[in-house]
Amino acid sequence: MTDQEWTGVRQRVEALGASLHGNEVFGALGHKWVLDEPLSNAELAELEAQMKVRLPAEFRSFLARVGAGGAGPAYGVFPVRRVQGRWRWEGDGSELTDLTRLAEPFPEQGPDPKLLEELAAEQPEEEDFEETEEFDDAIKAWDERWDGVMFNPDRTVGAIVISTRGCALRDWLVISGPHRGTMWSDDRADEVDLAPHLDDDGTPMTFARWYTDWLHQAERSQPRD
């Protein structure tokens, strides 16, 4: 999506915010239909220089034409802001983004399914322990092993957490590698590996498609006068 194709999107979001039924859209009570101000060319250049990577074109033009974050799918698009001279994304789970590794290619595959299957089979069961404290210690140790595999930082290099759907379910935007510019769902809190968002025809969703699909659906959900 070019700069021109984002024309009118900010105004459409603002119109939804002014609607009597706008807050009935899922997540609206979180982002409140507020968009941060767009970034200037100088700010974008500084952001990319600090991250040592050029952002995907659709996301870059969104930041420049629509806003630096705010109203969007689910609880909104995490805003990118300069804090004490350094740029970062802010939101629930944003600390999962490794800003020092955005230039590395996003991995083609996640954890070995066989390893996950073996770990799942070893999950402690409370009825196997005589003392509650013993079970608590065992499940804590198992959780650490599970998280060490499922939430290994290597899984999400080259991507940023861009949004949350609540309950530790999130969405990522791939910045580098073969999947650059596409959106991925993160349901690891439900023991499911990251997976690409797909169009109806199975095509991986880009950032612009992900955002504008949400906007269109939000507009369609509003009652007609």
Secondary structure, DSSP 8 states (H G I E B T S, - for coil): --TGGGTTHHHHHHHHHHSTTGGGSTTHHHHTT-B-----HHHHHHHHHHHTS---HHHHHHHHHT-SSBS-STT-B--EEEETTEEEE-STTGGGS-GGGTTS---S--S-HHHHHHHHHT---GGG-SSHHHHHHHHHHHHHHHHHHHT-GGGGTTEEEEEEEETTEEEEEE-SSTTTTBEEEE-GGGT---EE-B-TTS-B-BHHHHHHHHHHHHHHTS---
